[in-house]
Amino acid sequence: MQLTVNTSKPYEIIIERGCLDELGGRCAALFSAGAKAAVISDSNVFPIYGERAMASLREAGFAPSSFVFPAGEGSKQLSTVGDMLGFLAQQGLTRSDFLVALGGGVTGDMAGFAAACYLRGVSFVQVPTSLLAQVDSSVGGKTAVDLPQGKNLAGAFHQPALVLIDPDTLGTLPPLFFSDGMGEVIKYGCIRSRALFDTLRDAADLTPQMESILFSCVDCKREIVEHDEFDTGERMVLNFGHTLGHALEKAHSYTGLTHGAAVGIGMVLMAHLGEHMGLTEAGTTEQIASLLEKYGLPVSDSTPLDQIVEATALDKKGLGGDLRIVLLRTIGDSFVHRLPRAEFARLCREAFAEWEGR
């Protein structure tokens, strides 16, 4: 399966079992022979897939090196990117060379940010190995790191030169991180595809359908990104559940609660907020909660509501004193709604009290 993303810098997305071993050949069609390739990965992924990636690059005539950082959201900070940039300079990479992001969303976000910063922009290739990265973060060119004040607050738009998705890499994914990725898969069903939502609800085993599910999610994101590359309008719907999800991650100090789990809770809360406001079809919240629970994801959290709402202060969808939130009319139909922050806080307190007391 192959898709073209027609942004300001078009690129291909390849979804194919075993395509990790084609990394070098695919890159040979994009970069000059003998170019240097810096493989950026984490301490969990590199021991499993690093040598395969490096061997494929060497066989294609490239000169690969590797930068491996400690796995986990805790590494997603400016100091780690600073170390990456120092490594790239030590290796003597130029603008004719490229980076390879081999791993999950943290790796892709940081490697992409480093690529955007180094020499004011060098090329990079996304090779996502987690479900979350394959269906979402590897596509669209958003790169970022976290700040103490919130998630993904320092970053840049920098589109990859290629996205290579090998579904076989999901076979080594721990169950916790597969569930984590399902949070984003379910999101796509909520915002754009009732058919995908129903498939997830009805399937006893996703394995035979995984490639088509990956394609559905990526194609949905491709369409939205093409319409709104720099996240000023339609693309905001991709953040359904993320306003409160990111707040929950911050409240947990980015440990213990995975991104997909936090987004899942955020989707439940925002769906119920929409129902409370009379903008979302009754019963939508229960449908989403039931599907999240089916795939091992939580639907509530013990973090105090005021702490969650306070953590939305620097949400990137803010506009002056207002907040633009993503709501559903019904499953598969999403929209952006603008609210004053004070009213958002008040409505959240009312709606969340109802949900917790159901």
BAMARKE-830686 format. One record per residue (C-alpha): residue in one letter; y, z, x negated. Coordinates in steps of 0.001 Angstrom, whole numbers, plus 524288, in hexadecimal, padded with zeros to 5 digits. Example, Ala and Ser with C-alpha at 12.3 -4.5 7.8 and 13.67 -1.06 7.14 Angstrom:
! BAMARKE-830686
[pt "a",[7EE6C,81E78,7CFF4]]
[pt "s",[7FBDC,81BE4,7CA9A]]
This chain:
! BAMARKE-830686
[pt "m",[80000,80000,80000]]
[pt "q",[80D77,7FC7B,7FB06]]
[pt "l",[81B58,7FE6D,7FFD4]]
[pt "t",[82893,7FA24,7FABF]]
[pt "v",[83407,80383,7FC0C]]
[pt "n",[84057,7FB47,7FD3D]]
[pt "t",[84AA6,804B4,7F867]]
[pt "s",[855AF,801DA,7EECA]]
[pt "k",[84AE4,800DF,7E499]]
[pt "p",[83EA2,7FBA1,7EB89]]
[pt "y",[83152,80086,7E730]]
[pt "e",[82306,7FFE8,7EAEC]]
[pt "i",[81A4B,80AAB,7F042]]
[pt "i",[80BD2,808B5,7ED75]]
[pt "i",[801CD,810A3,7F530]]
[pt "e",[7F460,80DF9,7EF7D]]
[pt "r",[7E8AB,8160C,7EB5E]]
[pt "g",[7E72D,81617,7DC9C]]
[pt "c",[7F4AA,81064,7DA08]]
[pt "l",[7F7D5,81B49,7D06D]]
[pt "d",[7EFFD,81371,7C67B]]
[pt "e",[7F8C8,807BD,7C934]]
[pt "l",[80506,80F26,7C53A]]
[pt "g",[80697,807FF,7B854]]
[pt "g",[8044A,7FA92,7BE2C]]
[pt "r",[80DBF,7FD00,7C94E]]
[pt "c",[81813,801C5,7BFC4]]
[pt "a",[815E0,7F5DE,7B70D]]
[pt "a",[81B53,7ED8C,7C216]]
[pt "l",[827E2,7F599,7C1EF]]
[pt "f",[82A8A,7F9C3,7B3E6]]
[pt "s",[82AAD,7F332,7A693]]
[pt "a",[81EA5,7F3B5,79DF1]]
[pt "g",[81F2E,7FEE6,79456]]
[pt "a",[82885,80700,79C9B]]
[pt "k",[8279D,815B9,79B7E]]
[pt "a",[82253,81CF0,7A777]]
[pt "a",[82485,82B84,7A943]]
[pt "v",[81A5B,83156,7B26E]]
[pt "i",[82003,83D43,7B959]]
[pt "s",[815DF,84632,7BF7C]]
[pt "d",[8126F,85464,7C1F5]]
[pt "s",[80833,85D85,7BC75]]
[pt "n",[7FF25,85B9E,7C829]]
[pt "v",[7FF6E,84CD6,7C950]]
[pt "f",[80037,84836,7BB3E]]
[pt "p",[7F2F6,84DEA,7B721]]
[pt "i",[7ECA0,84662,7C25B]]
[pt "y",[7F3B0,8395A,7C256]]
[pt "g",[7FC5C,8391A,7B655]]
[pt "e",[7F33A,8326F,7ACE3]]
[pt "r",[7EFA0,827F1,7B6D2]]
[pt "a",[7FDF2,824D3,7B8C2]]
[pt "m",[800CA,824EF,7AA26]]
[pt "a",[7F4E6,81C62,7A735]]
[pt "s",[7F8D8,8126C,7B171]]
[pt "l",[80683,811B8,7ABAF]]
[pt "r",[80151,8104A,79DCB]]
[pt "e",[7F7F9,80588,7A1D7]]
[pt "a",[8037C,7FE1B,7A7B4]]
[pt "g",[80ACE,7FEC0,79AC3]]
[pt "f",[81411,809FA,79D89]]
[pt "a",[816A2,815B4,794CD]]
[pt "p",[814A5,821BA,79D82]]
[pt "s",[8185B,82FCE,79ADC]]
[pt "s",[81727,83B85,7A3E2]]
[pt "f",[81F81,846E7,7A868]]
[pt "v",[817E9,8516B,7AFBC]]
[pt "f",[81EA1,85CDC,7B67A]]
[pt "p",[818EB,868F0,7BD41]]
[pt "a",[8145F,86571,7CAFA]]
[pt "g",[81B98,86AE3,7D6AE]]
[pt "e",[8288C,86AFC,7DDDC]]
[pt "g",[82D7B,8753F,7D457]]
[pt "s",[82EBE,86A9F,7C9F9]]
[pt "k",[83757,8622A,7D29D]]
[pt "q",[8441D,865FD,7CC52]]
[pt "l",[84EB0,86080,7C38B]]
[pt "s",[84918,866D8,7B75F]]
[pt "t",[83C53,85F55,7B8D7]]
[pt "v",[84396,8527D,7BAAE]]
[pt "g",[84BB9,85601,7AEBF]]
[pt "d",[83F21,85767,7A6ED]]
[pt "m",[83A8C,84A33,7AC2B]]
[pt "l",[8472D,8439C,7A816]]
[pt "g",[8460D,84977,79A85]]
[pt "f",[8381B,84468,799A3]]
[pt "l",[83C39,836AA,79DA6]]
[pt "a",[846D3,836AD,79346]]
[pt "q",[83D4F,83B94,788E8]]
[pt "q",[833FF,83090,78C75]]
[pt "g",[83F0F,826CD,78B01]]
[pt "l",[83DF9,820E2,79899]]
[pt "t",[847E1,81641,79BA9]]
[pt "r",[84BB6,80F7A,7A841]]
[pt "s",[840C4,8059F,7A642]]
[pt "d",[836CB,810B4,7A6F1]]
[pt "f",[83217,81852,7B2D8]]
[pt "l",[82CC9,82514,7B83D]]
[pt "v",[8206A,82733,7C030]]
[pt "a",[82063,83273,7C9F5]]
[pt "l",[81212,8366D,7CADB]]
[pt "g",[80FF9,84162,7D4A5]]
[pt "g",[8151B,84761,7E11C]]
[pt "g",[82282,84899,7E716]]
[pt "v",[827EA,851ED,7DCDF]]
[pt "t",[82433,84877,7D1FE]]
[pt "g",[829AB,83CA1,7D8FF]]
[pt "d",[8366C,8435B,7DC87]]
[pt "m",[838D9,8482F,7CEB4]]
[pt "a",[83445,83C16,7C771]]
[pt "g",[83C98,833B6,7D06A]]
[pt "f",[8486D,83C6B,7CE07]]
[pt "a",[84634,83BCE,7BF60]]
[pt "a",[8452A,82CF9,7C05B]]
[pt "a",[851EC,82C85,7C7FC]]
[pt "c",[858DC,834D6,7BDBD]]
[pt "y",[8534C,82FB0,7B0ED]]
[pt "l",[85C2C,8252A,7AB20]]
[pt "r",[862AD,82514,7B89E]]
[pt "g",[85661,81F52,7BE79]]
[pt "v",[84936,81A4A,7B9D7]]
[pt "s",[83DC9,8151F,7C1C3]]
[pt "f",[832CD,81D9F,7C6B1]]
[pt "v",[825D4,81B95,7CD91]]
[pt "q",[82081,824CE,7D7DF]]
[pt "v",[811E1,827CD,7D73B]]
[pt "p",[81093,8326B,7E1BB]]
[pt "t",[803ED,83A2E,7E17F]]
[pt "s",[8065F,843CC,7ECB5]]
[pt "l",[80629,8408D,7FB29]]
[pt "l",[8141D,84542,7FCEA]]
[pt "a",[8190A,83C7F,7F1F7]]
[pt "q",[81113,830C9,7F681]]
[pt "v",[81609,830F9,8047A]]
[pt "d",[823F1,83551,801F0]]
[pt "s",[82AC5,83961,7F57A]]
[pt "s",[82688,82E03,7ECAE]]
[pt "v",[82D67,82424,7F57C]]
[pt "g",[83BF7,822EB,7F7E3]]
[pt "g",[84269,82674,7EB11]]
[pt "k",[84652,83483,7EDC0]]
[pt "t",[8456F,83C60,7E124]]
[pt "a",[8497F,84A7E,7DF6E]]
[pt "v",[8478F,8582F,7DA2F]]
[pt "d",[849C1,86558,7E08D]]
[pt "l",[85524,86E7A,7DE03]]
[pt "p",[85523,87D37,7E05A]]
[pt "q",[85D86,87A5F,7EC59]]
[pt "g",[853BC,87128,7F29D]]
[pt "k",[84999,86661,7F1CE]]
[pt "n",[84C86,858C9,7EC6D]]
[pt "l",[85B10,85B64,7EAD8]]
[pt "a",[85C57,85411,7DDDF]]
[pt "g",[8576E,84629,7DDEB]]
[pt "a",[85A04,837A6,7DED2]]
[pt "f",[855AC,82BA3,7E63F]]
[pt "h",[84D8F,823B8,7DC9D]]
[pt "q",[8437C,81A35,7E1EC]]
[pt "p",[836A0,818AB,7DA83]]
[pt "a",[83283,80BB5,7D4A4]]
[pt "l",[824EC,80CFC,7DAAD]]
[pt "v",[81CF7,81699,7E2C6]]
[pt "l",[80E57,816CB,7E012]]
[pt "i",[80691,81EAC,7EA1E]]
[pt "d",[7F836,820FC,7E703]]
[pt "p",[7F1B7,827F9,7F29B]]
[pt "d",[7E653,82BCC,7E9C2]]
[pt "t",[7EF14,835E8,7E32A]]
[pt "l",[7EEFA,83DB1,7EFD0]]
[pt "g",[7E0B9,840E2,7ECE7]]
[pt "t",[7E4CF,84AC8,7E295]]
[pt "l",[7EF69,850ED,7EAFA]]
[pt "p",[7ECE1,85F4B,7EE6A]]
[pt "p",[7EBF2,861A0,7FD30]]
[pt "l",[7F8C2,86943,7FD2A]]
[pt "f",[8003E,85D89,7F7F5]]
[pt "f",[7F989,853FC,80112]]
[pt "s",[7FE29,85C6E,80C6B]]
[pt "d",[80B85,85CD7,805FC]]
[pt "g",[80C3A,84E02,8066F]]
[pt "m",[807CA,84DBD,81488]]
[pt "g",[8148F,85469,8181D]]
[pt "e",[81BCB,847FB,81441]]
[pt "v",[81190,83F1C,81A92]]
[pt "i",[81343,8464C,82773]]
[pt "k",[821F9,844FD,825DA]]
[pt "y",[820DF,8362A,8263B]]
[pt "g",[8193E,836EB,832CF]]
[pt "c",[823B5,83FCA,83882]]
[pt "i",[82F6F,83785,834DE]]
[pt "r",[82A75,82995,8366C]]
[pt "s",[81C51,82793,83A76]]
[pt "r",[815B9,82D72,84641]]
[pt "a",[809C5,82541,842A6]]
[pt "l",[808D2,82BD7,83545]]
[pt "f",[80A9B,8393C,83B88]]
[pt "d",[7FF94,83663,84518]]
[pt "t",[7F6C4,8314E,83A31]]
[pt "l",[7F8B5,83DF8,832A7]]
[pt "r",[7F63A,845F0,83EEF]]
[pt "d",[7E9BB,83EC4,842B9]]
[pt "a",[7E36B,83C50,83566]]
[pt "a",[7D7DC,844A7,83183]]
[pt "d",[7D888,83F85,82378]]
[pt "l",[7E44E,838A0,81D86]]
[pt "t",[7DCFF,83360,811A6]]
[pt "p",[7D94C,825FA,8173F]]
[pt "q",[7E746,82405,81C00]]
[pt "m",[7EEAC,82984,8105A]]
[pt "e",[7F361,81C8B,80ADE]]
[pt "s",[7F8A0,8182F,81804]]
[pt "i",[7FF1B,8257A,819EE]]
[pt "l",[805A1,82461,80C9B]]
[pt "f",[80A20,816A0,81013]]
[pt "s",[80F9D,81AFD,81D44]]
[pt "c",[8179B,825EC,81726]]
[pt "v",[81C91,81DBF,80BCF]]
[pt "d",[81FE2,81245,814A8]]
[pt "c",[82793,81B55,81D8C]]
[pt "k",[82F45,82097,81214]]
[pt "r",[8313F,812E6,80C83]]
[pt "e",[83777,80E4C,8191F]]
[pt "i",[84082,81A01,81A18]]
[pt "v",[8448C,81982,80BBE]]
[pt "e",[8478C,80B08,80CAC]]
[pt "h",[850BC,80DDF,81807]]
[pt "d",[85747,8198B,81168]]
[pt "e",[854B9,81A19,802C5]]
[pt "f",[85E99,824C5,7FFBD]]
[pt "d",[85BA5,82E38,80AD3]]
[pt "t",[86815,82D38,812DC]]
[pt "g",[8622A,82AAF,82040]]
[pt "e",[85496,826D5,824E9]]
[pt "r",[84DB5,82BD7,818B3]]
[pt "m",[8511E,839B3,81C96]]
[pt "v",[84611,8398E,82695]]
[pt "l",[83CA7,83A38,81B05]]
[pt "n",[84168,84836,81974]]
[pt "f",[83BEB,84CED,8266C]]
[pt "g",[837F2,85B08,823E9]]
[pt "h",[83E10,85AFB,8165E]]
[pt "t",[84AC3,8622A,81951]]
[pt "l",[84355,86E88,81CC8]]
[pt "g",[837C5,86B16,81401]]
[pt "h",[8403D,86AD5,807DC]]
[pt "a",[8468E,87788,80C54]]
[pt "l",[8391A,87DBE,80D54]]
[pt "e",[83545,878E6,7FFCE]]
[pt "k",[84198,87EF7,7FA49]]
[pt "a",[83EEC,88BBE,8018B]]
[pt "h",[8316D,88BF4,7FB2E]]
[pt "s",[83770,8891F,7EDC9]]
[pt "y",[82FA6,87C57,7ED75]]
[pt "t",[822C1,8838A,7EC02]]
[pt "g",[817D5,8866B,7F593]]
[pt "l",[81C73,87D2E,80043]]
[pt "t",[81A0D,86ECB,7FD5C]]
[pt "h",[823D1,86440,800EB]]
[pt "g",[81B11,85E60,80B69]]
[pt "a",[8187F,86BA9,81179]]
[pt "a",[8270B,86ED3,81198]]
[pt "v",[82A52,861A9,817B2]]
[pt "g",[81FB4,863B3,821E4]]
[pt "i",[825AE,870A8,825FC]]
[pt "g",[832FA,86A17,825D7]]
[pt "m",[82E02,85F4F,82EE6]]
[pt "v",[828BA,86944,83889]]
[pt "l",[83586,870C3,838A2]]
[pt "m",[83DE9,86498,83A03]]
[pt "a",[8354E,85F51,844EA]]
[pt "h",[836B7,86C15,84C29]]
[pt "l",[84560,86C12,849A4]]
[pt "g",[845D8,85E87,84FCB]]
[pt "e",[83E33,86342,85B8C]]
[pt "h",[84740,86F05,85CC6]]
[pt "m",[852FB,865CA,85CBC]]
[pt "g",[84CC2,85CFA,866F3]]
[pt "l",[84C71,85177,85D7D]]
[pt "t",[83DE0,8516D,85A61]]
[pt "e",[832D9,84F09,86407]]
[pt "a",[82C68,85BAD,8686E]]
[pt "g",[81F6A,85E3A,861C1]]
[pt "t",[822EE,856F3,85534]]
[pt "t",[82310,8635F,84D1C]]
[pt "e",[81554,8673B,8512B]]
[pt "q",[81024,859A5,84DE5]]
[pt "i",[815E7,85A44,84033]]
[pt "a",[81153,86834,83DE9]]
[pt "s",[8038D,864D0,84239]]
[pt "l",[802D7,85944,838DA]]
[pt "l",[80815,86128,82D78]]
[pt "e",[7FDF3,86BC5,82FDF]]
[pt "k",[7F33A,86175,8305A]]
[pt "y",[7F686,85DDE,82242]]
[pt "g",[7F7A9,86BD3,81D64]]
[pt "l",[8066E,86D2B,81DBF]]
[pt "p",[80E09,87906,822B4]]
[pt "v",[81712,8783C,82E79]]
[pt "s",[81F27,8848B,82C3C]]
[pt "d",[82440,88D21,8213D]]
[pt "s",[82863,89B44,81FAC]]
[pt "t",[83568,89816,81907]]
[pt "p",[8409C,89E06,820F0]]
[pt "l",[847BE,893D4,8290A]]
[pt "d",[85535,8972A,823A5]]
[pt "q",[8502F,894F8,815E6]]
[pt "i",[84AD6,8878F,819C7]]
[pt "v",[85775,88371,82066]]
[pt "e",[85FAC,8886B,81511]]
[pt "a",[85799,88042,80BA1]]
[pt "t",[85B96,873C6,812D4]]
[pt "a",[869B2,8756A,80E10]]
[pt "l",[8684B,86AF1,80390]]
[pt "d",[85FA8,861B3,80B5A]]
[pt "k",[86292,853D5,806BC]]
[pt "k",[86430,84EFC,814C2]]
[pt "g",[86FF3,857E8,8167B]]
[pt "l",[87CF9,851C4,819F3]]
[pt "g",[88871,85B0D,8188B]]
[pt "g",[88658,86632,82207]]
[pt "d",[87B94,85ED9,82920]]
[pt "l",[86D26,85CEC,826AB]]
[pt "r",[865C0,85087,82A15]]
[pt "i",[85832,8544E,82EA8]]
[pt "v",[84C75,84BC9,831D1]]
[pt "l",[8469C,84D89,83F56]]
[pt "l",[83C49,8469F,84775]]
[pt "r",[83DB8,840F5,854FF]]
[pt "t",[82EEE,8408C,85545]]
[pt "i",[823F3,83E5B,84B7A]]
[pt "g",[82741,831D3,8440C]]
[pt "d",[83593,83173,84801]]
[pt "s",[83F6B,83889,83F3F]]
[pt "f",[84E2A,8391F,83E29]]
[pt "v",[85917,83FE8,8369B]]
[pt "h",[8613C,849E8,83DF1]]
[pt "r",[86DD9,85004,83906]]
[pt "l",[870DC,85E56,83B69]]
[pt "p",[87B02,86813,83672]]
[pt "r",[87428,87164,82D1D]]
[pt "a",[8777D,87D4E,8354A]]
[pt "e",[871B0,87704,84170]]
[pt "f",[865A3,872DF,839C8]]
[pt "a",[863B1,88102,8357B]]
[pt "r",[8656C,88616,84355]]
[pt "l",[85C0A,87C37,84947]]
[pt "c",[8520D,87EE3,83E9A]]
[pt "r",[8522F,88D68,84186]]
[pt "e",[85007,88AD8,85002]]
[pt "a",[84591,88073,84E47]]
[pt "f",[83DF9,8870F,84353]]
[pt "a",[83D83,893E7,84AD2]]
[pt "e",[83743,88C68,8560A]]
[pt "w",[82D59,885FD,84CEF]]
[pt "e",[82980,8929B,84631]]
[pt "g",[82853,89997,85337]]
[pt "r",[82022,88F23,859FE]]
